[in-house]
Amino acid sequence: MKMPLSTQLLAATILLGSLPAHLPSSAAAYAAARVSVVFIEPEKFTDMRYSEGEHYSPAIQLQLQSFIVETGAALLAEPLRLEIRVTDVDMAGDFELFRGPVRDQVRVIKSIYPPRIALEFRVIDAAGQAIAEGKRKLTDIDYQMRVVYPPDDYLRYEKDLFRDWLRAELASLKIVRTH
């Protein structure tokens, strides 16, 4: 059966639009070589999804992973490497199903639902020795008071939490890249 031209064009657009995620540029490949991010059993995380009906959303994991790699590589001094193991994510907000049956995809942002992220990390020098490592539980109960950019990013609070942690952790080790 022959597909209509409009269907063929839509399929080609979707395929071409997904290529950059699968074929990293040399800059993205370099960043990924310096910063590795692994999500440990993400299907068991507290809340990493777009709706109450989902158990877990791989798209959120990919977006966070890409953000952490890019941000970490920009902040990490040469020739250090950073390994991060994310062990739990509880996104800002929650789904309040008591508000009605169509609310399973509406994330309600309130102060009682702050973002929480648990992780383990290691900073490794050129000789392969760990110069810093530890476990961190990131949260920000005042997350609604922040000015986050872009304001329409679904993961803005979680990304901001990661950005702040990377800056603070690397600065405390005095290993932040100077520009």
matplotlib code that plots the C-alpha trace (Angstrom):
import matplotlib.pyplot as plt

x = [0.0, 1.4, 1.5, 0.2, 2.9, 1.9, 2.4, 5.8, 6.8, 5.7, 7.7, 10.8, 10.5, 10.2, 13.2, 15.4, 14.4, 15.6, 19.0, 20.9, 19.9, 21.5, 24.4, 26.2, 28.4, 32.0, 31.4, 28.6, 30.8, 33.7, 31.3, 30.0, 33.6, 34.3, 30.9, 29.0, 25.6, 23.9, 20.4, 20.2, 16.8, 14.9, 11.7, 11.7, 12.3, 9.7, 8.5, 10.0, 7.0, 4.7, 1.4, 0.0, -0.8, 2.9, 5.1, 8.3, 9.2, 12.4, 12.1, 12.6, 15.7, 17.2, 16.6, 18.1, 21.0, 21.8, 21.5, 23.8, 26.5, 26.4, 26.4, 29.0, 31.4, 31.1, 32.0, 34.5, 38.2, 40.5, 41.5, 39.1, 36.2, 33.0, 30.9, 27.3, 24.9, 21.4, 19.6, 16.3, 14.3, 11.2, 10.1, 8.7, 5.0, 2.6, -0.6, -3.7, -6.2, -8.9, -9.3, -11.0, -10.4, -8.7, -6.1, -3.8, -1.6, -1.6, 1.4, 0.4, 3.3, 3.1, 5.6, 4.7, 6.1, 9.7, 12.1, 14.3, 17.2, 19.6, 22.9, 26.4, 29.4, 33.2, 35.6, 38.5, 41.9, 44.1, 45.8, 42.5, 42.4, 39.2, 39.9, 36.3, 33.4, 30.2, 26.5, 24.2, 20.5, 19.5, 16.3, 15.1, 12.1, 12.1, 12.1, 9.1, 10.9, 13.6, 13.7, 14.4, 15.1, 13.4, 10.2, 8.2, 10.7, 8.9, 12.2, 13.2, 13.3, 15.2, 17.7, 18.2, 18.9, 21.5, 23.1, 23.4, 24.8, 27.4, 28.5, 28.7, 30.4, 33.0, 33.7, 34.1, 36.8, 38.3, 38.2, 35.7, 36.8, 37.8, 36.7]
y = [0.0, 3.4, 6.1, 9.6, 12.2, 14.1, 11.0, 10.4, 14.0, 13.8, 10.6, 12.1, 15.3, 13.2, 11.1, 14.0, 15.9, 13.0, 12.6, 15.1, 13.2, 10.1, 11.6, 13.9, 16.7, 16.7, 19.2, 17.0, 13.9, 15.8, 16.8, 13.3, 12.0, 14.3, 14.1, 10.8, 10.6, 7.4, 7.1, 4.1, 2.2, 5.3, 3.4, 3.2, 7.0, 8.9, 11.1, 11.5, 11.6, 13.8, 12.5, 10.5, 7.7, 7.2, 5.3, 6.9, 9.0, 8.2, 11.6, 13.4, 11.3, 12.1, 15.8, 15.9, 13.8, 16.0, 19.2, 17.8, 16.7, 20.0, 22.1, 20.0, 20.0, 23.8, 24.2, 21.5, 22.4, 20.5, 17.6, 16.5, 14.1, 14.0, 10.8, 11.3, 8.5, 9.8, 7.6, 9.4, 12.3, 13.8, 16.6, 19.9, 19.9, 16.9, 15.7, 16.4, 13.9, 15.1, 18.1, 16.0, 13.2, 15.5, 16.6, 13.6, 15.6, 18.8, 19.2, 21.6, 23.7, 24.4, 25.0, 21.6, 19.8, 21.0, 19.3, 16.6, 14.8, 12.2, 11.5, 10.1, 11.7, 11.4, 14.0, 12.2, 13.8, 13.1, 10.2, 8.5, 9.2, 10.4, 13.9, 14.3, 12.0, 11.8, 11.6, 14.5, 15.1, 18.2, 20.2, 23.7, 24.5, 28.1, 27.0, 29.1, 32.2, 31.7, 33.4, 30.5, 30.6, 29.7, 30.0, 27.6, 24.7, 21.7, 20.8, 24.3, 23.7, 20.4, 21.9, 24.9, 22.5, 20.6, 23.9, 25.3, 22.1, 21.8, 25.4, 25.1, 21.6, 22.4, 25.9, 24.4, 22.1, 25.2, 23.3, 25.5, 26.3, 29.9, 31.7]
z = [0.0, -1.0, 1.6, 0.8, 0.1, 3.2, 5.4, 3.8, 4.4, 8.0, 8.5, 6.9, 9.0, 12.2, 11.2, 10.3, 13.4, 15.5, 13.9, 16.0, 19.2, 17.7, 15.8, 18.3, 17.0, 17.9, 20.7, 22.1, 21.8, 23.6, 26.4, 26.8, 27.0, 30.0, 31.8, 32.1, 33.6, 34.4, 35.8, 38.2, 37.8, 36.6, 36.3, 40.2, 40.6, 42.8, 40.0, 36.5, 34.2, 32.1, 33.5, 36.4, 34.0, 33.1, 35.4, 34.0, 31.0, 29.1, 27.3, 30.6, 31.4, 28.0, 28.4, 31.9, 30.8, 27.9, 30.1, 32.8, 30.3, 28.5, 31.6, 33.4, 30.5, 30.3, 34.0, 34.5, 34.2, 31.8, 31.9, 34.6, 34.2, 36.1, 36.7, 38.0, 39.0, 39.5, 42.0, 42.4, 40.9, 42.4, 40.0, 41.2, 41.5, 41.5, 39.9, 42.0, 40.7, 43.1, 40.8, 38.2, 35.6, 33.0, 35.5, 35.2, 32.8, 34.8, 37.1, 39.9, 41.2, 45.0, 47.7, 49.2, 46.1, 45.8, 43.3, 44.9, 43.3, 44.8, 43.2, 43.6, 41.9, 41.3, 39.9, 38.2, 37.4, 34.3, 36.2, 36.7, 40.5, 42.2, 43.6, 44.9, 45.4, 47.4, 47.6, 47.5, 48.0, 46.2, 47.0, 47.0, 49.1, 47.7, 44.1, 43.2, 44.3, 41.6, 38.2, 35.9, 32.2, 30.0, 32.0, 29.8, 30.1, 31.7, 33.5, 34.5, 38.2, 38.0, 35.5, 37.8, 40.7, 38.7, 37.4, 41.0, 42.3, 39.5, 40.0, 43.8, 43.9, 41.3, 42.8, 46.3, 44.8, 43.0, 39.7, 37.8, 34.2, 33.9, 30.7]

ax = plt.figure().add_subplot(projection="3d")
ax.plot(x, y, z, "-o")
ax.set_aspect("equal")
plt.show()
